[in-house]
Amino acid sequence: MLKVNMEKFSPVTLADKKIIRPLLLANDVFFCDYNFANLFMWGDIFKTRWLFHDERLWIYNGFDDLMLMPLGKALTLPELVTVSDMLRRDGKSGNFVLVDQDFVKDNADLAHYFEVEIDLDNGDYIYSSQKLVDLTGNKLHKKRNLINQFLALYPDYACQPLKACDLAACLELSEKWCRQRTCQELEFSHETSALKRALNNFSELELQGLKISHGGAMLAFAVFSQLSSNMADVHFEKFDPEIKGISQVINWETAKSLSAKYKYINREQDLGIEGLRQAKKSYSPEYIVSAYFLKRKD
């Protein structure tokens, strides 16, 4: 019988990368939640715990009391219910997230045990790298215009690789972005903590990034990493909200940097925030990957 003991779950540390990251890459994941850098950067905030057991990688979000659908050997419905029961006996919700459509389709009896809902707020926005470079078509006409306006005003701007030593400038720019975007209201208050963890462990996490500057001042930056064999994950993207066109330029430069290696770019979720949802949709994603949320019935 499958047994998943929560006492054996551990916090995500840098030392775990050598175990967890190969497992994630071997499964060629496309959800940003299955990115090692994200698991580590946000680990303290979301109280993330993990366990490799029975040929499966189990990940638990303690903040929201949710078990991610495990990666590795396929899980049967009876096994899923068994694990859910174990979690409930430990005082947990027994709920699962990031359950793919095929599992739901192949297990009609799921509804006997769980309320099955599409988790739209946590759907990942997937874009064609080359399309974000070319920006062709009427839908993206405004993006091209804004980039051209920026280029006309700042023809000598610099686009350079981001480094760990840029942490102070990134935090200063993030705070300015935050004040303009009322980030406390939008629940972005934890981003500073995650960003610090990212840049303080930049090389260890195998992160990359870009910064755009002019006259010695940072105008925008982006932080990204590999998610799967043909997809990159953009973790952070911040810009000076007073500079017209800079948000479009950092998006464009990031796409140019990634397009040679990755066919797709995951720009993560909108979290149900309407302004963020509109911004992500305005770039015409190839598709939005939405998984299912399984809420255990009493």
Secondary structure as GFF3:
##gff-version 3
##sequence-region A 1 298
A	DSSP	three_ten_helix	6	8	.	.	.	ID=ss1
A	DSSP	beta_strand	10	11	.	.	.	ID=ss2
A	DSSP	three_ten_helix	14	16	.	.	.	ID=ss3
A	DSSP	alpha_helix	17	26	.	.	.	ID=ss4
A	DSSP	three_ten_helix	32	34	.	.	.	ID=ss5
A	DSSP	alpha_helix	36	41	.	.	.	ID=ss6
A	DSSP	alpha_helix	43	46	.	.	.	ID=ss7
A	DSSP	beta_strand	48	53	.	.	.	ID=ss8
A	DSSP	beta_strand	56	61	.	.	.	ID=ss9
A	DSSP	beta_strand	66	68	.	.	.	ID=ss10
A	DSSP	beta_strand	71	72	.	.	.	ID=ss11
A	DSSP	alpha_helix	77	89	.	.	.	ID=ss12
A	DSSP	beta_strand	96	99	.	.	.	ID=ss13
A	DSSP	alpha_helix	101	106	.	.	.	ID=ss14
A	DSSP	alpha_helix	110	113	.	.	.	ID=ss15
A	DSSP	beta_strand	114	118	.	.	.	ID=ss16
A	DSSP	three_ten_helix	120	122	.	.	.	ID=ss17
A	DSSP	beta_strand	124	128	.	.	.	ID=ss18
A	DSSP	alpha_helix	129	134	.	.	.	ID=ss19
A	DSSP	three_ten_helix	138	140	.	.	.	ID=ss20
A	DSSP	alpha_helix	141	153	.	.	.	ID=ss21
A	DSSP	beta_strand	158	161	.	.	.	ID=ss22
A	DSSP	three_ten_helix	164	166	.	.	.	ID=ss23
A	DSSP	alpha_helix	167	181	.	.	.	ID=ss24
A	DSSP	alpha_helix	191	200	.	.	.	ID=ss25
A	DSSP	beta_strand	208	214	.	.	.	ID=ss26
A	DSSP	beta_strand	217	228	.	.	.	ID=ss27
A	DSSP	beta_strand	231	239	.	.	.	ID=ss28
A	DSSP	alpha_helix	246	259	.	.	.	ID=ss29
A	DSSP	beta_strand	264	266	.	.	.	ID=ss30
A	DSSP	alpha_helix	274	281	.	.	.	ID=ss31
A	DSSP	beta_strand	287	289	.	.	.	ID=ss32
A	DSSP	beta_strand	292	296	.	.	.	ID=ss33
###
